Amino acid sequence: MTIDETAERVIPLPPDQVAGYAMDWRNDPEWTQGIRVATLTREADGGGFGVGAEVTRTAYFLGKRIDYVLRISKHEPAELLDMVSVAGPMPMHITYTFAPHPRGTLAAIRVRGDAGGLYRLAAPIMARKVRSSIGKDLRDLERKLPEAPR
């Protein structure tokens, strides 16, 4: 079963500020549901963070520890971060987008995955949990951003 969930939120700050914080893997545990640890485990070909870099995340989902590796497939600072899992319990594709909005930034997270094998039975529960989690992620992103109006 395929999971395809998207959440959006308008954050009252400019896209470069919102995206800069959200795209920095070191901030993942601060605003991303369930993530306890995020580590840059492979640098991009040109060094640092960018296309080809890999971030290993340790998360907890439905009470279970999950370790997975996301490879950066597209990176357009202040606009787009596209990541594909290269190791983990199931194939995932995560996309963050940031667009100018009259009230700041329209931030969106899209999560796609293939809940096959043992995860197939839990796919409907997983889809609801993913939808809820990414909505909370965007709420927490806004709360964690410096100088965000409250």
N, C-alpha and C positions, 0 to 999 in steps of 0.2 A: 504494500500500500504506500502511495506517495503522500508525503506531507508537504504542504505549500501554504505557509502562513506569513502574513505581512501585518506590521503595525506602523502607524505614523503618529507624529506629534509635532506641533509647532512649538519651538523653543525660542523665547524672546532674546536671542543673541545672534550675532552674525555667523554665517556658515563656516568661516575659517576657524572661529573659536570653538564652535560645537564639534566640527569634524576633527579639528586638531586634538581635542581631548579624547573623543570617541575612537579615533584611529590609532591612538597610542596604546599598544598592547599592555604597557605597564599599568594602565588604568583599568584594565578589564575586571579585576576582582572588586573594584570600587563600585561599578555600576551594572555589571552583567550578572543576572540571576544565576546562582549556584556556582559560579567560578570562584575557586579558592586560590588558585595559582595560575599565572600565565608567564611563560618563559619564551624568549626568542631563542629557538634551538637551531635555526639556520638563517644566516644573513642572506640578503638578496645578492645577486651576482655582482652588483656594484658596491656591495657592503651595506650594512645597516638594514633598515626596514624598507621594503618595496616589493615589486613583483619578484617572485621566487623565494622570498623569505618564508620561514615557517615558524609558527607560534604553537607551542604545546600548552594546552589548557587542561587543568584538572577541575572537574565539575562534579556536582552531585545532582542527580536527576531521579526523581521518584525514590529517594533514599539510597541510591546506589552510586558509588564512585565511578566516574567515567573519565578516562584519559583519552584525549584525541589531539591530533595534529592538524592545523589548518595551514594550507599553503596559499599565499597571496597570489591571485591570478590577475587582478587588476587593481591599480592604485592610482587614483587621481586626487591628490590632496585637496581638501575642502569640498570634494564632490562625491567620491565613490571609493569604497573598499569592498572588494569581492574576494571571498575566501572559499576554498574547496578542501574538504577533509581528505587527507592522504593516509591517515591511520585513525582508528577508532571503532566503536561498536557498529556504526552504520554510515553509509555515504551521506554527506551533508554538503550543502552549498549555502553560504551565508553572505548576504549583500547588505551593506550599509550605504544609504544615499543621503545627501545633504543638498538642499536646494534653497535659493533665496525665497523668502516669503514676505509679504507686507508687514508681518509682525515679527520677523526674525528669520528663522530657519525651519523649513519643513524637513524633519529628520525621519527616516524610514529604515526599518529592518525587515528583511525578507529571509525566511529560513525554508529551505527545501531539503527533503531527505527521502530516502527509500527505507521504509520500515519493513525490511524483509526478515526472514528467519524467525528467531524467537521474538523479535520486536513486532512482528505482524499482528499478533493477537492484541498487543497493547497500543497499536497505532491510533485508534480513536482517542484514547486517553492521552497519548503523547501529543497529538495535534492540539487538543484543548490546552494542555500544559504549555506547549510551545507558544501558542497564541497569548496566553496569560503572561508568560515569562517575558516575551519581547515587549509587550505593553508596559510591564513593570520596568524593564530595562530602560525604555525611553523616559519614563517618569524619573527613575533614579539618575539617569544621565543629566536631566535638567537640574535636579537637586544638587548634584555634585559639581556642576560647572561653577567656576568662580564668577562672581558678579552677576549671576542670574537673578533677575527680579523675582521676588517671592510673592 
